[in-house]
Amino acid sequence: MMMDQRKSIFTSLFMLLLLLLQILHSTPVTAQEVEEEREFDYLNDSEKGPKYWGELREEWAACKHGTLQSPVDLLSENVQVHLNKGEVRLKYKPANATIRNRGHDISVQWNLGDAGSVEINGTDYLLQQCHWHSPSEHTIDGIRFDMELHMVHLIPDANVENNIVVVTYLYKLGKPDKFLSEVSTDIHAMIDEEEERHRGVVDPRDVKKGGKKFYKYIGSLTVPPCTEGVTWIIHKKLTTVSREQMELLREAVHDFAEQNARPLQALNRRDVHFHGPESHIRD
């Protein structure tokens, strides 16, 4: 091979390497919830259960060694009380969505940003997906509720600290939930099936509002990789779900996730803030 040919090949390979490095550097990376349901479960007597999550994979070490883990018990007597000045604004809109049975939960997923965002202190976090846990993962003053909905938002930039926000709603048994009713047919079709269904337009504004009183603290994802630095907004006002709807969610997922609530984690002296509209916001 001629010297000029070798030089040309070397130059081409070098330029290709630079291009790949540029792509990797510019691509936003966010520590997302794991999608493969077989990698962990919720059974207490299982080697893949919650107490072993941090040992299953090296990148899940935070599940065992993290100090800002979720969920936690929200004790009213220990919170810092603030006047709700409208620092949290939901800016949702209808958009095409996909319903997914992830084995460990049922999720509704939108293309990032299509369904709007939550604005916190002037910063927009784009809505990505929502999913349900039953029973609730968080507790208030030691009380556990029948179900919990997580609305997951993020800024798709790995260089932004605390770029994940989860807006949370707690449920008790009662009247059917309108939002769940809209996707129940799809969930029925996916019972014990690992699949996804393109639902068409799903409006996140149909999630019943949680009022003006909420808790806020810094925690983690409640499934592997248990990424820390997640901002949690947990509405105090309860909404309702029918027993049939709750049982449908449990029936649809795999047996190991019929009760897919991670055990409570140590608060470790973290600050928990409570926001309300009046002086008696603890009520």
C-alpha positions in Angstrom: 0.0 0.0 0.0 1.3 3.4 -0.9 2.2 5.9 1.8 -0.4 8.4 0.6 -3.1 5.7 0.7 -2.2 4.8 4.3 -2.2 8.5 5.3 -5.6 9.0 3.7 -7.0 6.0 5.6 -5.5 7.1 8.9 -6.9 10.6 8.4 -10.4 9.2 7.6 -10.4 7.0 10.7 -9.2 9.9 12.8 -12.0 12.1 11.5 -14.6 9.4 12.1 -13.4 9.0 15.7 -13.7 12.7 16.3 -17.2 12.7 14.9 -18.3 9.8 17.2 -16.8 11.6 20.2 -18.7 14.7 19.3 -22.0 12.8 19.0 -21.5 11.1 22.3 -20.6 14.4 24.0 -23.6 16.2 22.6 -26.2 13.5 23.3 -28.1 14.2 26.5 -28.0 11.3 29.0 -30.5 10.9 31.8 -30.6 8.1 34.3 -34.0 6.7 33.5 -36.1 4.0 35.2 -35.1 0.6 34.0 -37.5 -0.8 31.4 -36.6 -4.6 31.6 -39.0 -6.0 34.2 -37.2 -9.3 34.5 -34.2 -7.7 36.2 -35.8 -7.0 39.5 -39.0 -7.8 41.4 -41.0 -6.8 44.6 -41.1 -10.1 46.4 -39.6 -10.1 49.9 -38.3 -13.7 49.7 -36.7 -13.2 46.2 -33.1 -12.7 45.4 -34.2 -9.9 43.1 -36.4 -8.2 45.7 -36.0 -4.6 46.9 -33.3 -5.3 49.6 -31.1 -6.8 46.8 -31.6 -4.3 44.1 -28.4 -2.5 44.8 -26.4 -5.8 44.4 -27.9 -6.9 41.1 -26.0 -4.5 38.9 -23.1 -2.2 39.5 -25.0 0.9 38.2 -27.8 0.2 40.7 -25.5 0.6 43.7 -27.5 3.7 44.9 -30.4 1.4 45.7 -28.3 0.0 48.6 -25.8 2.8 49.4 -27.7 6.0 48.5 -28.5 8.5 51.2 -31.3 10.3 49.4 -33.6 7.4 48.6 -37.4 7.3 48.0 -40.1 6.7 49.1 -40.2 8.1 52.6 -42.8 8.7 55.3 -43.9 12.4 55.3 -44.2 13.3 59.0 -46.2 16.6 59.3 -44.6 17.5 62.6 -41.1 17.6 61.0 -41.9 19.6 57.8 -40.8 23.1 57.0 -44.0 25.1 56.3 -44.2 27.6 53.4 -46.9 29.7 51.8 -47.8 28.3 48.4 -47.0 31.2 46.0 -47.7 29.3 42.8 -44.1 28.1 42.3 -45.4 24.9 40.7 -47.5 25.2 37.5 -48.8 22.3 35.5 -48.8 23.2 31.7 -50.1 19.9 30.2 -51.8 19.4 26.8 -53.2 16.4 24.9 -50.9 14.4 22.8 -50.5 10.9 21.2 -49.4 8.4 23.8 -48.4 4.7 24.1 -49.6 2.4 26.9 -46.9 0.0 28.0 -47.0 -3.0 30.2 -43.5 -3.0 31.7 -44.1 -6.1 33.8 -43.5 -4.2 37.0 -46.0 -1.5 36.2 -48.4 0.0 33.6 -47.2 3.3 32.1 -48.5 5.9 29.7 -45.7 7.4 27.7 -45.6 10.5 25.5 -42.9 11.8 23.3 -40.8 14.1 25.5 -42.4 17.5 25.5 -45.5 16.7 23.4 -47.8 16.6 26.4 -46.4 19.8 28.0 -44.5 20.3 31.2 -44.4 21.3 34.9 -42.9 24.6 35.6 -41.1 24.9 39.0 -39.7 28.3 39.9 -39.5 29.3 36.3 -37.9 26.1 34.9 -39.9 23.8 32.7 -39.5 20.0 33.1 -41.0 18.1 30.2 -43.6 15.4 30.8 -42.3 12.0 29.7 -44.6 9.3 31.3 -46.8 8.4 34.2 -47.3 5.1 36.0 -49.1 3.6 39.0 -48.0 1.9 42.2 -50.4 -0.1 44.4 -50.4 0.3 47.4 -48.9 3.8 47.7 -45.1 4.1 48.1 -45.1 7.3 50.1 -46.9 7.5 53.4 -48.2 10.5 55.4 -47.8 10.3 59.1 -47.4 6.5 58.8 -50.6 6.1 56.8 -50.3 4.1 53.5 -52.9 4.7 50.8 -54.4 2.4 48.2 -52.6 3.7 45.1 -50.0 6.3 43.9 -49.6 7.9 40.5 -46.2 9.2 39.4 -46.0 11.9 36.6 -42.4 11.8 35.5 -40.8 15.0 34.1 -37.3 15.8 33.1 -34.9 18.2 31.4 -33.1 16.1 28.8 -29.6 17.3 29.6 -27.2 15.3 31.7 -25.3 18.5 32.7 -28.3 19.8 34.6 -28.4 18.8 38.2 -31.6 17.4 39.7 -33.1 17.2 36.2 -36.0 14.8 37.1 -39.3 15.9 38.8 -42.0 13.5 39.8 -45.4 15.0 40.5 -47.3 12.5 42.7 -51.0 11.9 43.5 -52.3 9.6 46.3 -55.5 7.6 46.0 -58.1 6.0 48.3 -60.8 3.6 47.2 -64.0 5.3 46.0 -65.4 6.6 42.7 -63.6 5.5 39.5 -60.7 7.6 38.4 -61.5 9.4 35.0 -57.9 9.2 33.7 -57.7 5.4 34.4 -61.1 4.9 32.8 -59.8 6.3 29.5 -57.0 3.7 29.2 -58.7 0.7 30.9 -59.6 -1.0 27.7 -55.9 -1.0 26.6 -54.8 -2.2 30.0 -57.3 -5.1 29.8 -55.8 -6.1 26.5 -52.3 -6.3 28.0 -53.0 -8.5 31.0 -49.8 -10.5 31.6 -48.6 -9.5 28.1 -45.3 -7.7 27.5 -46.5 -5.3 24.9 -47.4 -1.7 24.1 -50.4 -0.2 22.4 -50.5 3.1 20.6 -53.5 4.8 22.2 -53.8 7.9 20.2 -54.4 11.2 22.0 -54.3 11.0 25.9 -54.8 14.2 27.8 -52.7 14.4 31.1 -55.0 17.2 32.2 -57.6 14.5 32.9 -55.6 13.5 36.0 -57.6 14.9 38.9 -55.9 17.9 40.4 -54.4 17.4 43.9 -55.3 20.8 45.4 -52.9 23.5 46.6 -51.2 21.7 49.4 -48.2 19.6 48.7 -45.0 18.2 50.1 -41.6 18.7 48.4 -38.3 17.0 49.0 -35.2 15.7 47.2 -35.1 11.9 46.8 -34.6 9.2 44.2 -36.3 7.1 41.6 -38.2 4.3 43.4 -37.1 1.6 40.9 -33.6 0.8 39.7 -31.2 2.5 39.1 -32.6 4.5 42.1 -31.0 7.6 40.7 -30.8 10.4 43.3 -31.4 14.1 43.0 -35.1 13.7 42.0 -37.5 16.5 43.1 -40.7 15.0 44.5 -43.9 17.0 44.5 -46.5 15.0 46.5 -50.1 16.4 46.7 -51.7 16.0 50.1 -55.3 15.9 48.9 -56.5 12.4 48.1 -58.3 11.5 45.0 -60.3 8.2 44.4 -59.9 5.0 42.4 -62.4 2.2 42.2 -61.5 -1.2 43.5 -62.0 -2.7 40.0 -59.5 -0.2 38.6 -56.9 -0.9 41.2 -57.3 -4.7 40.8 -57.0 -4.3 37.0 -53.6 -2.6 37.4 -52.5 -5.5 39.7 -53.8 -8.2 37.4 -52.2 -6.7 34.3 -48.6 -6.7 35.6 -46.6 -9.8 36.4 -47.2 -11.8 39.6 -44.1 -10.5 41.3 -45.4 -6.9 41.0 -49.0 -7.2 42.0 -48.0 -5.0 45.0 -45.3 -2.9 43.4 -44.5 -0.5 46.2 -40.8 -0.2 47.3 -40.4 -0.2 51.1 -39.9 3.1 52.9 -36.4 4.5 53.0 -34.5 6.4 55.7 -35.0 10.2 55.6 -31.5 10.8 56.8 -32.2 14.3 58.1 -33.4 15.6 54.7 -35.6 18.7 54.7 -39.2 18.1 53.8 -41.2 21.2 52.8 -44.9 21.6 53.0 -46.6 24.3 50.8 -50.1 25.5 51.3 -52.3 28.6 50.6 -53.3 29.6 54.1 -51.8 30.1 57.6 -53.4 26.8 58.7 -51.7 24.8 55.9 -51.0 21.9 58.2 -54.7 21.0 58.4 
